[in-house]
Amino acid sequence: MIYRELRRRARRIIGPTLTCCVAGYFCYHMVAGKHGTIAWSEMSKELVGEKAKLTALQAEQQRLERHVKLLRPPYLCADLLDEQARKVLGLSGPNEIIVLHNPSR
């Protein structure tokens, strides 16, 4: 008699209990899982930072492209060419003063 009553109550409790456990499992992973809302917000913050880096790199690329354009024959800038040649070859003119710069200080 007691055994039958326990079985009947267990059948009534097991279904909702398992449903709550499964729902809790999915809710937890929806919030804190690998692809959950917390991970999504962190990736959004990271995306903003990476977009800022991309903008800075694009500006640097444009600056370098303008610099290279000035070194090509149709747009050749004599001052820029002279500056680059002196920098690469380590040369200076007889009437120039050289100031050494130590960036570590």
Steps between C-alpha positions, in 0.01 A plus 500: 500500500772752597707380208218574254449846646872578475506385137199712413652812660838434341339485155335835563823662621753356253356670188497858631834448678672383181338782305629756751849348489514504120363857489752610764783339302406687182443828684841478665674439167295775334645748750843368599586252225758522226252677271290662774415860571805559722734374227311709245547820703872430546541439128314825427747691718790327328352586161491870588868489597594316182307750287700782662823315419381451142429871462846587632665249267305631201614854579859379527465316169369813328789703644753247372333484158526880469864478606574232238309694234738792551795271425365384160635670185194706396465653849863490609568734791872585508501584871336172595733302275802675651373434853444130429839459332680663793307289751573173320863572413582684823642802318505868590610818329820692590310796645239299698486458876413150621297469821496152648176396665485224762137378513559288814526810725 
